[in-house]
Amino acid sequence: ADAGDVDASWAWDLLSYATEPFLLQGAWVAVEIAALAMVGGVVLGLGLALLRLSHLSVVRNAAWFYIWFVRGTPQLLQLVFIYDALPAFGIRFGTFTTAVIGFALNEAAFSAEIIRGGILSVNRNQSIAASAFGMKPLLTLRRIILPQAMRAILPGIANETISMIKGTSIASVIFVNELTFRAQQIVGQNFKFFTVFAAAGLIYLAMTSVVAALQAVLERRFDFELERSPSREGGIGRFVGFHWGSPAPPSAAPVPAADPDATEEAAPADLWLGELASGRGDQAQKPGPFVLGRNLWKAYGARPVLRGVDFSVARGEVVVVMGPSGSGKSTLLRMVNHLETIDQGAILVDGEYVGYRQVGETMIPMRDLATARAQARIGMVFQHFNLFEHLSALENIMEAPVHVHGVAPAEARRTAMRLLRMVGLGNHADHLPHRLSGGQQQRVAIARALAISPRLMLFDEPTSALDPELVGEVLAVIRRLAEMGMTMLVVTHEVRFAREVADRVIFMDEGVVVEEGTPDEVLGAPRHERTQRFLRMVEREASAG
Ligand SMILES: Nc1ncnc2c1ncn2[C@@H]1O[C@H](COP(=O)(O)OP(=O)(O)OP(=O)(O)O)[C@@H](O)[C@H]1O
């Protein structure tokens, strides 16, 4: 720096350079390039991130190669290539367009990895639950995955934006007249190196502060653990799976101030649920079992998990599947709504294959699995609840009806409130899952599954992740569904519950059905030594607990 240049009038000099139109115009060029390139880069980066997560190795590898190449070569070279080499192939861009394209292509490689990291940070259970409700991959990405991934993505993207604003000076190699370049031009005339560059620094600081402020605002927006307030509602929030305002109480069925477990609240919900469970014509008319599994085989790699399983569930029947850990119970359950593919055999739900079409002897999985799952209307409840973490209890229940089945939001809200009251959580509608106990979360998960008017409910060990004192409240809800005639397939270790609620018990071990029959037969007088051993072990555990 030129020390002589720092005197009493220096501050004034600094200020006048910091407001100098010639420099400010250069700053504007930098902002324009950075803004356009960031938008382009992030959009391309999202595409690249998704390609990196593709099941197809060719696609994955192509995306990896792009990222490897672009990240590994100097940006200067990339710009020079676009500006000087492409015209040889008949492609010619102006300096500004070259800068935007060059920065965007470079940015895509970096933001792809930031976005991929964000997507991977979201628990896989979230997309499994979305799939179970028939949400298509893009809908799941938009409403479930990205809103949760944003917390991890935003800091990285903000860093990239700031680096980009500062790094636009590289564009001067192709004669783009931006801030640093202009500062150099002024210094070349007056030699006030320190003052001019300090003024440019101030302008950079102002520009990057805007980005930092925007980052803070967006981080608050996407922090779903923050308390919500009505002022946080927004258009982006409605587009992605985010309602920043508290959900308004439904007009036709106001949220009760009193205890939602009160009997006067339970009555209308019960009546309505009765219709839901048994009043549909299609369930009453078709003959034969509602679910029929024939000769089911499944292996993970070389390890067989199911070895020729046959099972059925009649309309309105409650079938409980029991068996030791690893016997293939959950795999069997997931196959019913095609969350798991079948190696051999077939499952019919109400006479239809879910997401398969039969060509001769072969079952071919359909491309549009999401629609097949949605049409099957199979409600699923998971061991770890898998509630959408960024949505309130009410929004969790409304999600599939509104976004998969096209129910009007007001109607979905009314139904969701009735279901919440039915599971005794009428005044927890606005709570996010992390503010609910395990038992409450599982009851919301049951309400969420009921909201799609399921013809069949699948329960995958619904109480095994719960503390013993919370098991009862969840089993009580399932028991009520059974009493109302809901067709259910339940995987559980709760012997007492199975005795009370099951019409039939299937006992599995090592991928085969060992025995099946009424609870009295299988649990009261088991014929097989394996079943007897299992029941002794469960009883010992229960008495020790
Ligand atoms: N996606 C998967 N990839 C590889 N192996 C798997 C997968 N899912 C399950 N398995 C394996 O298949 C076997 C059967 O699993 P499954 O979850 O169906 O058993 P389960 O009877 O429900 O057991 P648990 O009661 O412990 O849940 C287990 O050994 C499990 O490790």
The ligand as an ORCA input file, in Angstrom:
! r2SCAN-3c Opt
* xyz 0 1
  N     -33.136    -53.937      2.545
  C     -32.509    -55.003      3.041
  N     -31.301    -55.381      2.577
  C     -30.669    -56.476      3.046
  N     -31.154    -57.263      4.012
  C     -32.348    -56.942      4.535
  C     -33.095    -55.811      4.082
  N     -34.253    -55.741      4.787
  C     -34.228    -56.794      5.634
  N     -33.098    -57.504      5.483
  C     -32.746    -58.736      6.204
  O     -33.765    -59.682      5.971
  C     -34.038    -60.422      7.133
  C     -35.517    -60.339      7.433
  O     -35.823    -59.003      7.782
  P     -37.254    -58.563      8.298
  O     -37.141    -57.123      8.700
  O     -38.272    -58.916      7.312
  O     -37.409    -59.487      9.567
  P     -38.410    -59.370     10.775
  O     -38.910    -60.732     11.005
  O     -39.397    -58.312     10.539
  O     -37.405    -58.988     11.930
  P     -37.590    -57.909     13.117
  O     -38.630    -58.467     14.019
  O     -36.235    -57.863     13.743
  O     -37.968    -56.618     12.441
  C     -33.177    -59.843      8.236
  O     -32.077    -60.690      8.423
  C     -32.729    -58.517      7.703
  O     -31.436    -58.215      8.151
*
